[in-house]
Amino acid sequence: MFDIALDDATELDIVFKHDNYNIVINKELASKINSIEIFFEKGISKSGFRVLTNICWKFEYRFKDWAKNSPNIQIPII
């Protein structure tokens, strides 16, 4: 499961538009995902959009630019 972060699209991204939302996904990361589900979860301690994918997280992914922890990227929750 991933968190969602606000980000601007670059030439390295694919942009999907749905229900007035722009969903920005890195092209290399998107090539590793066959399905993605975005939903809003309301909880007592945390509410917000969440992302479920079928990606099988590999150790070497942590060295990719799209997986590095920057202010606008969230770390996957495994």
N, C-alpha and C positions, 0 to 999 in steps of 0.2 A: 504494500500500500504506500502511496506517495502523498505528500501534501502538495497543495497548489501554491505557486508563488507568482507575483506580478512580474512580468518581464516584457520587454519590447522585442518584436521579431527582428531577426537578422537574416542574412543570406544563408545562414546555416540551419534555418528553421522552416518548418511547414506550418501554415496557418489554416486551421479548420474553423469555419463559422457555423454556430448553432445557437438558436434562440437569443440573438443579439450578443452573444459572447464570442470572442476570438480565442481560440485554443491554440497555443503556440507550443510546438514540440520540436526538439532538435531532430534533424533528418536522420542522423546516425542512430540515435536512440529509437526513433520511430521505426526504423528498419528492423529492430529487434522485438517489436511488439506486434502481436497478431490481433489483440483485442484490447479495448480500453473502455472503462465505465467511469463516468464522473457523476458524483452525487453529492447532495448536501446532507450533512449529518448534524443533528442537533443533540448536544449532550449537556450534562450538568457542568463539567469542567472545560469542555472544548466543543465548539460548534464551527462548522465551516465546510467548504467543498473538500472532497476526498477523491482520490483516484485509485482504481483497481485495474491492474493489468495482468497479463499472463507472462510477463517477462521473468525469465529465470536469471536472477542476479548472479553474475560471475565475478570472481575476485578481481580480474583484470579490468573490469569496468570502472573501478574506483580511480583509475589513472586517466580516464578520459576527461576531456574538457567539460563535457556536459554533466559529469558526475561530481565535479569539484564543488566544495562548499563555498559559494560566494553569497553576498548579501541577498541576492534575488533567486537563489536556488535552494530547494529543500532537499534534505537527505532522505532517501527511501527508508521506509519502516519495514523491516523484514520480520 
